[in-house]
Structure formats: structure tokens, C-alpha cells
Amino acid sequence: MSSTKEKENLLVKDILLTEDASEAISTSEDLSKIIEWVYELKDVNKRVNSLIQLSKKREGFPDLAVYLWYTPGVISLL
């Protein structure tokens, strides 16, 4: 069985494929940083920094809201 983290990663990858957000991100490194910041929102000690970084990237990544919405637990934290 796969862990919850693996399931969440698959969900995020599925969103990427269905929404075709790859064109908005310049590199896969940018995408992986955005995904990392979304998951860091769940950590109280990293939340503020993650919000700052995500707010800087929101113009270049129009599907950020989709990632936030479909990542389990994030909306309830915000």
C-alpha cells in the first residue's frame, strides 16, 4: 500500500496533467518548489514562509488555487 504522502503527490500530478499547468511554470524545479511550499503549509513553523513564497509565485502559476484546493487539509489550515 502507498502512503498518504504518495497518494497526495499522485493527486497533485493528476491535477497538473488535467489542468495543463506545465506551460505556466518555467521549469520542473519551480513546480517542485511550489508543491513543496503547498505541503509546508501544514507545518506551523514553515507556514508563514510558504505563504510568502506562494504569494510571489501566484502570478506565474495560475493554477495555484487548484493545487491549494485539492491538497488534503490545506484549505482548512488557511
Secondary structure by P-SEA (a helix, b strand, c coil): cccaaaaaaaaaaaaaaaaccccccccaaaaaaaaaaaaacccccaaaaaaaaaaaacccccaaaaaaaacccccccc
